[in-house]
Amino acid sequence: MILIANKNQALTQRLESDLTHRGGKVASIRLDDPHALNLLYSPVVTVLIVDESLTSLPREGLVDLVNSLGRRISVIVLAAAAPNDGSTYSDYITVLDINNYEEVLSTAIFCFSGLDDSVRRQLRTIPYYNHQIPVSLLNAYGGLGILTLDASGLNKISVEYGTEVYNTMKTVLHDVMVSLWGGTGSLRENDIICRKSMSSNTYIIFMDRSRETGSLPFPGALERVADRLSQGINNAMWKELFLPSKQRRIPECVQTIPLLGVGYFGVLNNPCIDIHEIVENGLESSRAMAQSQLKRGKDRQRELMATLIQADDFLTPHYQGVFMLQSIDKKMIDEAKRTKSIQGLSDHIYGFESLIRVNQAAIKEYSFEAGIDSQYLRPDVLFAIAKYTNVALELDQACMKHAARFAKDLPGTLMVNILPRNLYHIDSLLNHFDKTMKIMFEVSESEAINNLDLMMKAREHLQSYNMGIAADDFGKGYSSLDRIIKIRPDIIKFDRGMIQDIDKDPVKQAYVQGLVTAAKILNTTILAEGVETWNEAQILKDMGIELIQGFLLHKPEASQSIQAQLATTQADGNKNTNSNGTEKPTIVPALKNNVA
C-alpha cells in the first residue's frame, strides 16, 4: 500500500489516480491522526509520500518519523527545493522536488512495484534512488551487482558557464541514460537505474540477475559491463556535442565532454550482518571505484596526448590559403570554385596557415581507450584535452614541428599557431624551421598573455630572424586593444565572430571599420578570417582590409594537393614571384621582407 500525506489536494488526487491506474493501492492520510500513525507500521504499507511543508507535525518530529520509517519502507519527501548540506534527512530517505511531477511519479512507481518490463515502458524519466530497492533485491536474490556512474565532472560546467548550461548538460546526460537503457550492448531493460539525488550527478545501476546463472555475474563480467557502459555514455555525449547546430542541445560554449567514471562492485547477503550495512558498503565501494576510473580516464587521455605528440604520423597538418584581398574580385573566386583549384589565385597568395588534423584511422584504437572516438578529435578538442592533462605546450610544439616539415615547398609566408608560453622560449623551437622559410607566429588571443615584457622581447627577437607575430582570434577571449597597442603585432586576425554576416549588420560594420582605422595608425595589417561569402568579402575589401582567409577561397588541405594545383605556376621554382615573373608586392608594413 502507498500512503500519501500531502496538503496539496490536487497533487494528491493526481498521484492517487496515476498510481492506482498502475496497480497500486493508495490511501491519503493525516500524520496527526492516531489511526494513520498505526497504519504507518502495518506490514501492508510499502511506500510513504509525505509533504515536507505539512504543519500537522513539528519539523523535528516529521524528520524523526520519516528517518525511523526509512529503514523499513520506502519514504519519499516532497520538498520545494533540493536539500542543502545541512539537511537532517538520513540517506534512507528520497527527497524530490514537489513541482516535478514526472520525477515524483516515476520514483513512486519504482518504489512500490520495482521495474518489470511493463513498468519500464511507462517511465519517461529515470527515478531517484531509494534505499529499500537494493535491500529488497538483496533479500530476494542473495547477491547484487552494483554499477555507479560518477558524472561529477559536470560540476565545473556550472562554475564556468552558469546554472542554465549546467542544467542543460544534466538533461542531456539523463536522456542519454534513457536511450541506453534497454539498448543493444549496454543496459538491459530489467537493469534498475536510478539517480542518487536531486543535487548529485551520480547514477546507480542494479544489475538484472538474469545476465548469468545466479545473483552475481561471473568473474570479470561486471568490469566488462562497466567499461561498455562508460564507452557508450561517452560516445553518446560526444555525438550530442557534434550534432549540427539546429539539432544540437549542448550550448556552443561547451567544447568538450567532461570525463565520466563507471565503478562496480558485487555484494552478497549475510544474515549475520545488517543488510543496510551490506548495501551501504557496496554502494561506497562502487562509488570509490568510479572515482578511481575518473583518474584512470584522465591518465588514458594523457597517454593519448603523449602518443599523438611523439608519433610521426598521427598528427597531419593541413594548410589554408591566405590571400591579398585588394587584388581579388568575385570573378576570380567563382573561377576557383568552378575549377576546384586555387591556381587562378596564385598571384594573390600571401601564404598559408597550418591547421593540425588527426590521422583518425591510425589513432582510433588509442582514442577508444581514452573515452573519445577519434572522429571527435578536432583541433579545439585536442587542445582542450591537452590543457586538461597538462601537455598543451608539448602538443603545441609537435604541431609546429609537423607544420614546418610539410610546408617547405609552399609559396609565401607560413602562419603557425603558437601558445604565448611557448613564444617565451622561442629560441629552442626555431630549429624546426628552415632558415629560408618566412614565418608568422599566430599568438592566440584566447589564451592570456601573462608576461607582456617577455612577449615584447620575443617579438624583437623574431624580427632579427625575419619572422613576425600575428594576434590571432582578435575579438574574443582575452583580447584587448590596449595589449595590441603595446605588442604591435605585424598582423591582427579578426575572429570569425566579427566577420560573419557583416554585410547584413551596420553596427558590426561600424565597429570593424573603427578597428581598421586604428590598425592603420599602428601600421599593422589586418587579416579577416572565416570569410564564407562574397558579400562579406566585398564589405571587408571596401573597408581596406588587406588579407582574407576562409572557405570562400580555400578549404584546408594537404600540402601535396596544394602543390599539385600550383604546379604550373611554380615551374621556375621561385615561390616569391608572380606567374609573370615579377616580385609579389609587400603588404605587411612591419616586416618589409616578410611577404609572399
C-alpha positions as CSV (number, residue, x, y, z in Angstrom):
1,M,0.0,0.0,0.0
2,I,1.1,3.6,-0.7
3,L,0.3,6.3,1.8
4,I,0.2,10.0,0.8
5,A,0.4,12.8,3.4
6,N,0.1,16.0,1.4
7,K,-1.7,19.2,1.9
8,N,-2.0,19.9,-1.9
9,Q,-5.2,18.1,-2.6
10,A,-4.9,18.4,-6.4
11,L,-1.5,16.8,-6.4
12,T,-2.7,14.0,-4.0
13,Q,-5.7,13.2,-6.3
14,R,-3.4,13.1,-9.4
15,L,-1.0,10.8,-7.7
16,E,-3.8,8.6,-6.4
17,S,-5.3,8.3,-9.9
18,D,-2.0,7.6,-11.7
19,L,-0.7,5.1,-9.1
20,T,-4.0,3.3,-8.9
21,H,-4.0,3.0,-12.7
22,R,-0.6,1.3,-12.5
23,G,-1.8,-1.2,-10.0
24,G,-1.1,0.5,-6.7
25,K,-3.4,0.6,-3.7
26,V,-3.3,4.2,-2.4
27,A,-4.7,6.0,0.7
28,S,-4.5,9.6,1.8
29,I,-3.7,10.2,5.5
30,R,-3.1,12.9,8.0
31,L,0.0,12.5,10.2
32,D,-1.7,13.9,13.2
33,D,-4.4,11.2,13.0
34,P,-3.6,8.4,15.6
35,H,-5.2,5.8,13.2
36,A,-2.9,6.9,10.4
37,L,0.2,6.6,12.7
38,N,-0.9,3.0,13.4
39,L,-1.3,2.4,9.7
40,L,2.3,3.5,9.0
41,Y,3.5,0.4,10.9
42,S,1.2,-2.0,9.1
43,P,3.1,-4.7,7.1
44,V,1.0,-3.9,4.0
45,V,2.4,-0.4,3.7
46,T,5.5,-0.2,1.5
47,V,5.7,3.4,0.5
48,L,5.1,6.8,2.2
49,I,4.9,10.0,0.2
50,V,5.0,13.0,2.6
51,D,4.9,16.7,2.0
52,E,7.8,18.5,3.9
53,S,5.7,21.6,4.4
54,L,3.0,19.8,6.5
55,T,2.2,21.7,9.7
56,S,0.4,18.9,11.5
57,L,3.8,17.9,13.0
58,P,6.8,20.0,14.1
59,R,9.6,19.7,11.5
60,E,11.8,17.9,14.0
61,G,9.0,15.4,14.6
62,L,8.5,14.9,10.9
63,V,12.2,14.3,10.3
64,D,12.4,11.8,13.2
65,L,9.4,10.0,12.0
66,V,10.5,9.6,8.3
67,N,14.1,8.7,9.3
68,S,12.9,5.9,11.5
69,L,10.5,4.6,8.8
70,G,13.1,4.8,6.1
71,R,14.9,1.7,7.4
72,R,11.7,-0.3,6.9
73,I,9.7,1.2,4.0
74,S,10.4,3.5,1.1
75,V,9.9,7.1,2.1
76,I,9.6,10.0,-0.4
77,V,9.7,13.5,1.0
78,L,8.3,16.2,-1.3
79,A,10.3,19.5,-0.9
80,A,10.1,22.9,-2.5
81,A,13.9,22.7,-3.4
82,A,16.8,20.4,-3.2
83,P,18.1,19.8,0.3
84,N,21.2,21.7,1.3
85,D,24.2,20.2,3.0
86,G,22.6,20.8,6.4
87,S,19.7,18.5,5.6
88,T,18.6,16.3,8.5
89,Y,17.2,13.5,6.5
90,S,19.0,10.2,6.5
91,D,20.4,8.5,3.4
92,Y,17.4,6.2,3.5
93,I,15.1,9.0,2.5
94,T,14.4,10.1,-1.1
95,V,13.9,13.9,-1.3
96,L,12.2,15.1,-4.5
97,D,11.1,18.4,-6.0
98,I,7.4,18.7,-5.3
99,N,7.0,20.7,-8.5
100,N,8.4,18.0,-10.8
101,Y,5.5,15.6,-11.1
102,E,7.2,13.2,-13.6
103,E,10.1,12.6,-11.2
104,V,7.7,12.1,-8.3
105,L,5.5,9.7,-10.2
106,S,8.4,7.6,-11.7
107,T,10.1,7.3,-8.3
108,A,6.8,6.3,-6.6
109,I,6.2,3.6,-9.2
110,F,9.8,2.5,-8.9
111,C,9.4,2.1,-5.1
112,F,6.1,0.2,-4.9
113,S,6.4,-2.1,-7.9
114,G,10.1,-2.4,-8.9
115,L,10.9,-2.2,-12.6
116,D,9.4,-5.1,-14.6
117,D,9.1,-4.8,-18.4
118,S,5.7,-3.1,-18.2
119,V,6.8,-0.5,-15.6
120,R,10.0,0.3,-17.6
121,R,8.0,1.2,-20.7
122,Q,5.7,3.5,-18.7
123,L,8.6,5.7,-17.4
124,R,9.7,8.8,-19.2
125,T,12.2,9.8,-16.6
126,I,14.7,7.9,-14.6
127,P,13.6,7.6,-11.0
128,Y,15.5,8.6,-7.9
129,Y,17.3,6.2,-5.6
130,N,15.6,4.8,-2.5
131,H,17.4,2.5,-0.1
132,Q,14.6,-0.1,0.1
133,I,15.2,-1.1,-3.6
134,P,18.7,-2.6,-3.2
135,V,17.6,-4.0,0.2
136,S,14.6,-5.8,-1.3
137,L,16.8,-7.1,-4.3
138,L,19.5,-8.4,-2.0
139,N,16.9,-10.1,0.2
140,A,15.3,-11.7,-2.9
141,Y,18.4,-12.8,-4.8
142,G,21.1,-13.2,-2.1
143,G,23.6,-11.2,-4.2
144,L,23.6,-7.9,-6.1
145,G,25.8,-6.4,-8.8
146,I,26.1,-2.6,-8.5
147,L,27.4,0.0,-11.0
148,T,27.9,3.6,-10.2
149,L,28.2,6.4,-12.8
150,D,30.1,9.4,-11.4
151,A,29.4,12.4,-13.6
152,S,30.7,15.0,-11.1
153,G,32.9,16.4,-13.9
154,L,29.7,18.3,-15.0
155,N,30.0,20.4,-11.9
156,K,32.8,22.5,-13.4
157,I,30.4,23.5,-16.2
158,S,28.2,25.2,-13.6
159,V,31.2,27.3,-12.4
160,E,32.5,28.1,-15.9
161,Y,29.2,28.7,-17.8
162,G,26.4,29.1,-15.3
163,T,23.4,27.2,-14.0
164,E,21.4,27.2,-17.2
165,V,24.1,25.5,-19.2
166,Y,24.8,23.1,-16.4
167,N,21.1,22.1,-16.2
168,T,21.1,21.5,-19.9
169,M,24.1,19.2,-19.7
170,K,22.4,17.3,-16.9
171,T,19.3,16.9,-19.0
172,V,21.3,15.6,-22.0
173,L,23.1,13.1,-19.8
174,H,19.7,11.9,-18.4
175,D,18.3,11.4,-21.9
176,V,21.5,9.6,-22.9
177,M,21.0,7.2,-20.0
178,V,17.3,6.7,-21.0
179,S,18.4,5.9,-24.6
180,L,21.0,3.3,-23.4
181,W,18.5,1.6,-21.0
182,G,17.4,-1.5,-22.9
183,G,19.7,-0.8,-25.9
184,T,21.9,-3.4,-27.5
185,G,25.3,-3.9,-25.9
186,S,24.6,-1.6,-22.9
187,L,21.9,-1.8,-20.2
188,R,19.1,-4.3,-20.2
189,E,15.5,-3.3,-19.7
190,N,15.4,-5.2,-16.5
191,D,18.5,-3.5,-15.0
192,I,17.4,-0.9,-12.5
193,I,18.7,2.6,-13.0
194,C,18.2,5.5,-10.6
195,R,19.6,8.9,-9.9
196,K,21.2,9.3,-6.5
197,S,19.6,12.6,-5.5
198,M,18.5,15.9,-6.9
199,S,21.8,17.6,-6.1
200,S,24.2,15.0,-7.3
201,N,25.4,13.8,-10.8
202,T,25.5,10.2,-9.8
203,Y,23.5,7.3,-11.3
204,I,23.3,3.9,-9.7
205,I,22.5,0.7,-11.7
206,F,21.5,-2.6,-10.0
207,M,22.2,-5.4,-12.4
208,D,19.5,-7.8,-13.7
209,R,20.3,-11.2,-12.2
210,S,19.5,-13.0,-15.5
211,R,22.8,-11.9,-17.0
212,E,24.5,-15.0,-15.6
213,T,23.5,-18.0,-13.6
214,G,23.0,-16.9,-10.0
215,S,22.7,-13.5,-8.5
216,L,26.1,-12.1,-9.4
217,P,27.8,-12.2,-12.8
218,F,30.8,-14.4,-13.4
219,P,34.3,-13.0,-12.6
220,G,35.2,-10.1,-14.9
221,A,31.6,-9.7,-16.2
222,L,30.9,-6.6,-14.1
223,E,34.1,-4.9,-15.2
224,R,33.2,-5.6,-18.9
225,V,29.7,-4.2,-18.4
226,A,31.1,-1.1,-16.7
227,D,33.6,-0.5,-19.5
228,R,30.9,-1.0,-22.1
229,L,28.6,1.4,-20.3
230,S,31.4,4.0,-19.9
231,Q,32.2,3.9,-23.6
232,G,28.5,4.0,-24.6
233,I,27.8,7.1,-22.5
234,N,31.0,8.9,-23.6
235,N,30.3,8.2,-27.3
236,A,26.7,9.3,-27.0
237,M,27.6,12.6,-25.2
238,W,30.3,13.4,-27.8
239,K,27.9,12.6,-30.6
240,E,25.5,15.1,-29.0
241,L,28.3,17.7,-28.9
242,F,29.0,17.3,-32.6
243,L,25.4,17.4,-33.9
244,P,24.5,20.1,-36.5
245,S,23.8,23.4,-34.8
246,K,20.0,23.1,-35.4
247,Q,19.9,19.7,-33.7
248,R,22.4,20.3,-31.0
249,R,21.1,20.8,-27.5
250,I,24.5,21.3,-25.8
251,P,25.3,25.0,-25.8
252,E,28.0,26.3,-28.1
253,C,30.2,27.4,-25.2
254,V,30.8,23.8,-24.2
255,Q,33.7,22.4,-26.3
256,T,34.4,19.1,-24.6
257,I,32.6,16.4,-22.6
258,P,33.9,16.0,-19.0
259,L,35.2,12.6,-18.1
260,L,32.7,10.1,-16.7
261,G,33.6,7.2,-14.4
262,V,31.8,4.0,-14.0
263,G,32.6,1.9,-10.9
264,Y,31.3,-1.6,-10.0
265,F,31.0,-3.9,-7.0
266,G,29.2,-7.1,-6.1
267,V,27.7,-7.8,-2.7
268,L,26.4,-11.0,-1.1
269,N,23.7,-11.1,1.6
270,N,24.9,-12.3,5.0
271,P,22.3,-12.9,7.7
272,C,25.0,-12.2,10.3
273,I,25.5,-8.7,9.1
274,D,22.9,-5.9,9.0
275,I,21.6,-5.8,5.4
276,H,21.6,-2.0,5.3
277,E,25.3,-2.0,6.2
278,I,26.0,-4.5,3.4
279,V,24.2,-2.3,0.8
280,E,25.9,0.9,2.1
281,N,29.3,-0.8,1.9
282,G,28.6,-2.0,-1.7
283,L,27.4,1.5,-2.8
284,E,30.5,3.1,-1.2
285,S,32.9,0.6,-2.9
286,S,31.2,1.1,-6.3
287,R,31.4,4.9,-5.9
288,A,35.1,4.7,-4.9
289,M,35.8,2.5,-8.0
290,A,34.0,5.1,-10.2
291,Q,36.3,7.9,-8.8
292,S,39.3,5.8,-9.5
293,Q,38.0,5.3,-13.0
294,L,37.9,9.0,-13.4
295,K,41.6,9.2,-12.6
296,R,42.2,6.3,-14.9
297,G,40.4,8.1,-17.7
298,K,42.5,11.2,-17.2
299,D,45.6,9.1,-17.3
300,R,44.4,7.4,-20.5
301,Q,43.8,10.8,-22.1
302,R,47.2,12.0,-21.1
303,E,48.7,8.8,-22.7
304,L,46.7,9.5,-25.8
305,M,48.1,13.0,-26.0
306,A,51.6,11.7,-25.4
307,T,51.1,9.2,-28.3
308,L,49.9,11.9,-30.6
309,I,52.8,14.2,-29.7
310,Q,55.6,11.6,-30.1
311,A,54.3,9.7,-33.2
312,D,55.4,10.8,-36.7
313,D,52.2,10.1,-38.5
314,F,49.3,10.6,-36.0
315,L,49.2,14.4,-36.5
316,T,48.9,15.8,-40.0
317,P,49.0,19.4,-41.0
318,H,46.5,20.8,-43.5
319,Y,47.1,24.3,-44.9
320,Q,44.6,27.0,-45.7
321,G,45.5,29.8,-48.1
322,V,45.7,33.5,-47.0
323,F,45.1,35.9,-49.9
324,M,45.6,39.5,-50.8
325,L,42.0,40.8,-50.8
326,Q,42.5,44.1,-52.6
327,S,43.6,42.5,-55.8
328,I,40.8,39.8,-55.9
329,D,37.4,40.1,-57.4
330,K,34.3,37.9,-57.5
331,K,35.1,36.6,-61.0
332,M,38.4,35.1,-59.7
333,I,36.6,33.4,-56.8
334,D,33.9,32.0,-59.0
335,E,36.5,30.5,-61.3
336,A,38.4,29.0,-58.3
337,K,35.2,27.3,-57.2
338,R,34.4,26.1,-60.7
339,T,37.8,24.5,-61.2
340,K,38.1,23.5,-57.5
341,S,41.6,24.9,-57.6
342,I,43.5,27.9,-56.3
343,Q,45.7,28.0,-59.4
344,G,43.9,31.1,-60.7
345,L,44.6,32.8,-57.4
346,S,48.3,32.0,-57.2
347,D,49.3,35.6,-57.9
348,H,47.3,36.7,-54.9
349,I,48.6,34.3,-52.3
350,Y,50.1,35.8,-49.2
351,G,50.8,32.5,-47.6
352,F,49.2,29.5,-45.8
353,E,48.1,28.8,-42.2
354,S,48.9,25.4,-40.8
355,L,45.9,23.7,-39.2
356,I,46.5,20.4,-37.5
357,R,44.4,17.3,-38.2
358,V,44.4,13.8,-36.6
359,N,45.0,10.7,-38.6
360,Q,41.8,9.1,-37.4
361,A,42.4,5.6,-38.8
362,A,45.8,5.4,-37.1
363,I,44.7,6.7,-33.7
364,K,41.2,5.0,-33.4
365,E,42.4,2.2,-31.2
366,Y,44.2,4.5,-28.7
367,S,41.4,7.1,-28.6
368,F,38.8,4.5,-27.9
369,E,40.5,3.5,-24.7
370,A,40.7,7.2,-23.7
371,G,37.0,7.6,-23.7
372,I,36.6,9.5,-27.0
373,D,36.2,8.3,-30.6
374,S,38.9,9.6,-32.9
375,Q,36.3,11.2,-35.2
376,Y,35.7,13.8,-32.5
377,L,39.4,14.8,-32.1
378,R,39.2,18.2,-33.9
379,P,41.8,20.8,-33.0
380,D,39.9,22.7,-30.3
381,V,39.1,19.3,-28.6
382,L,42.7,18.2,-28.9
383,F,44.0,21.4,-27.1
384,A,41.2,21.3,-24.5
385,I,42.2,17.7,-23.6
386,A,45.9,18.7,-23.7
387,K,45.3,21.6,-21.3
388,Y,43.3,19.3,-19.0
389,T,46.1,16.8,-19.0
390,N,48.9,19.4,-18.7
391,V,50.6,18.8,-22.0
392,A,49.3,21.8,-24.0
393,L,52.8,23.2,-24.6
394,E,54.1,19.8,-25.8
395,L,51.2,19.4,-28.2
396,D,51.7,23.0,-29.5
397,Q,55.4,22.2,-30.1
398,A,54.5,19.0,-32.0
399,C,52.1,20.9,-34.2
400,M,54.8,23.4,-35.1
401,K,57.2,20.6,-36.0
402,H,54.7,19.0,-38.3
403,A,53.7,22.3,-39.8
404,A,57.3,23.1,-40.8
405,R,58.0,19.6,-42.0
406,F,55.4,19.7,-44.8
407,A,55.3,23.4,-45.7
408,K,58.8,23.8,-47.2
409,D,57.6,23.8,-50.8
410,L,54.5,26.0,-50.3
411,P,54.7,29.6,-51.5
412,G,54.6,32.6,-49.3
413,T,54.6,33.0,-45.6
414,L,53.8,30.1,-43.3
415,M,51.4,31.1,-40.5
416,V,51.8,28.9,-37.4
417,N,49.8,29.0,-34.2
418,I,51.7,29.2,-31.0
419,L,50.8,29.4,-27.3
420,P,52.2,32.6,-25.6
421,R,54.1,30.5,-23.1
422,N,56.0,28.7,-26.0
423,L,56.8,32.0,-27.5
424,Y,58.7,33.0,-24.4
425,H,61.1,30.2,-25.2
426,I,61.2,30.6,-29.0
427,D,64.9,30.1,-29.3
428,S,64.6,26.4,-28.5
429,L,61.9,25.9,-31.2
430,L,63.4,27.7,-34.2
431,N,65.3,24.6,-35.2
432,H,62.1,23.2,-36.6
433,F,62.1,25.8,-39.4
434,D,64.2,26.0,-42.4
435,K,66.2,29.3,-42.5
436,T,64.7,30.2,-45.9
437,M,61.1,30.0,-44.7
438,K,59.2,33.1,-43.9
439,I,57.3,32.5,-40.6
440,M,54.4,34.4,-39.0
441,F,53.6,33.1,-35.5
442,E,49.9,33.4,-34.6
443,V,49.6,34.1,-30.9
444,S,46.1,33.1,-29.8
445,E,44.2,35.9,-28.1
446,S,42.1,33.1,-26.5
447,E,44.9,32.4,-24.0
448,A,46.1,35.0,-21.6
449,I,49.4,36.6,-22.2
450,N,50.8,36.6,-18.7
451,N,54.2,38.2,-19.2
452,L,53.9,41.2,-21.5
453,D,57.6,42.0,-21.1
454,L,58.8,38.6,-22.3
455,M,56.3,38.8,-25.2
456,M,57.9,42.1,-26.3
457,K,61.4,40.7,-26.1
458,A,60.3,37.6,-28.1
459,R,58.8,39.9,-30.8
460,E,62.0,41.9,-31.1
461,H,64.0,38.6,-31.3
462,L,61.8,37.2,-34.1
463,Q,62.3,40.3,-36.2
464,S,66.0,39.6,-36.3
465,Y,65.1,36.2,-37.9
466,N,62.8,37.8,-40.4
467,M,59.8,36.4,-38.5
468,G,56.7,38.1,-37.3
469,I,53.8,37.9,-34.8
470,A,50.1,37.9,-35.6
471,A,47.4,38.4,-33.0
472,D,45.0,35.6,-33.6
473,D,41.3,35.4,-32.6
474,F,41.1,39.1,-32.1
475,G,37.6,39.9,-30.9
476,K,37.2,37.0,-28.4
477,G,38.8,35.6,-25.3
478,Y,41.5,37.7,-23.6
479,S,41.9,40.1,-26.5
480,S,42.2,43.8,-25.8
481,L,43.1,46.8,-27.9
482,D,45.4,48.0,-25.1
483,R,47.6,44.9,-25.4
484,I,47.5,45.1,-29.2
485,I,48.9,48.7,-29.0
486,K,51.7,47.5,-26.7
487,I,52.7,44.4,-28.6
488,R,52.2,46.0,-32.1
489,P,51.8,42.7,-34.0
490,D,52.6,42.6,-37.7
491,I,49.1,41.2,-38.4
492,I,45.8,41.3,-36.5
493,K,43.4,38.5,-37.3
494,F,39.8,39.4,-36.9
495,D,37.8,36.4,-35.5
496,R,35.1,34.8,-37.5
497,G,32.5,36.1,-35.0
498,M,33.3,39.7,-36.1
499,I,33.1,38.8,-39.8
500,Q,30.1,36.5,-40.0
501,D,27.1,38.3,-41.7
502,I,28.9,41.7,-41.5
503,D,27.3,42.6,-44.8
504,K,23.9,42.5,-43.0
505,D,24.9,44.2,-39.8
506,P,25.6,48.0,-39.8
507,V,26.6,48.0,-36.2
508,K,29.2,45.3,-36.8
509,Q,30.4,47.2,-39.9
510,A,31.0,50.4,-37.9
511,Y,32.8,48.5,-35.1
512,V,35.2,46.7,-37.6
513,Q,35.8,49.9,-39.5
514,G,36.9,51.6,-36.3
515,L,39.4,48.8,-35.7
516,V,40.7,49.0,-39.2
517,T,41.3,52.7,-38.8
518,A,43.2,52.0,-35.5
519,A,45.3,49.3,-37.2
520,K,46.3,51.7,-39.9
521,I,47.5,54.1,-37.3
522,L,49.6,51.3,-35.8
523,N,50.9,50.4,-39.2
524,T,49.5,46.9,-38.7
525,T,48.0,44.7,-41.4
526,I,44.5,43.2,-40.9
527,L,43.6,39.6,-41.8
528,A,39.9,38.7,-41.8
529,E,39.4,35.0,-41.2
530,G,36.4,32.8,-41.6
531,V,35.0,34.6,-44.6
532,E,32.4,32.4,-46.4
533,T,30.5,34.7,-48.8
534,W,31.5,37.2,-51.4
535,N,29.1,39.8,-49.8
536,E,31.2,39.6,-46.6
537,A,34.4,39.9,-48.6
538,Q,33.2,42.9,-50.6
539,I,32.4,44.8,-47.4
540,L,35.8,44.0,-46.0
541,K,37.5,45.0,-49.2
542,D,35.7,48.3,-49.2
543,M,37.0,48.9,-45.7
544,G,40.6,48.5,-46.9
545,I,41.3,45.2,-45.2
546,E,44.4,43.7,-46.8
547,L,44.3,39.9,-46.2
548,I,41.5,37.4,-46.3
549,Q,41.1,33.7,-45.3
550,G,38.1,31.4,-45.3
551,F,36.1,28.7,-47.1
552,L,35.1,31.3,-49.7
553,L,38.5,31.0,-51.2
554,H,40.1,27.8,-50.0
555,K,39.4,24.9,-47.6
556,P,42.3,23.4,-45.7
557,E,44.0,20.5,-47.5
558,A,47.3,18.6,-47.5
559,S,50.4,20.4,-48.9
560,Q,50.8,17.8,-51.7
561,S,47.3,18.7,-53.1
562,I,48.1,22.4,-52.9
563,Q,51.4,21.9,-54.7
564,A,49.7,19.9,-57.4
565,Q,47.3,22.8,-58.0
566,L,50.1,25.4,-58.2
567,A,52.5,23.2,-60.2
568,T,52.1,25.1,-63.5
569,T,52.7,28.5,-61.9
570,Q,55.7,27.3,-59.9
571,A,57.6,25.7,-62.7
572,D,60.5,28.0,-62.3
573,G,60.8,27.2,-58.6
574,N,60.6,30.8,-57.4
575,K,57.9,30.8,-54.7
576,N,58.0,34.6,-54.2
577,T,57.2,35.8,-57.8
578,N,54.0,36.2,-59.7
579,S,53.3,33.9,-62.7
580,N,54.6,36.7,-65.0
581,G,58.0,36.7,-63.2
582,T,57.5,39.9,-61.2
583,E,58.0,40.1,-57.5
584,K,54.9,40.0,-55.3
585,P,54.0,43.2,-53.6
586,T,54.8,44.0,-49.9
587,I,51.7,44.4,-47.8
588,V,52.9,43.9,-44.3
589,P,54.3,47.3,-43.2
590,A,56.1,46.0,-40.1
591,L,58.0,43.3,-42.0
592,K,59.2,44.7,-45.3
593,N,60.8,41.5,-46.4
594,N,58.3,39.1,-44.9
595,V,55.9,38.8,-47.8
596,A,54.9,36.2,-50.3
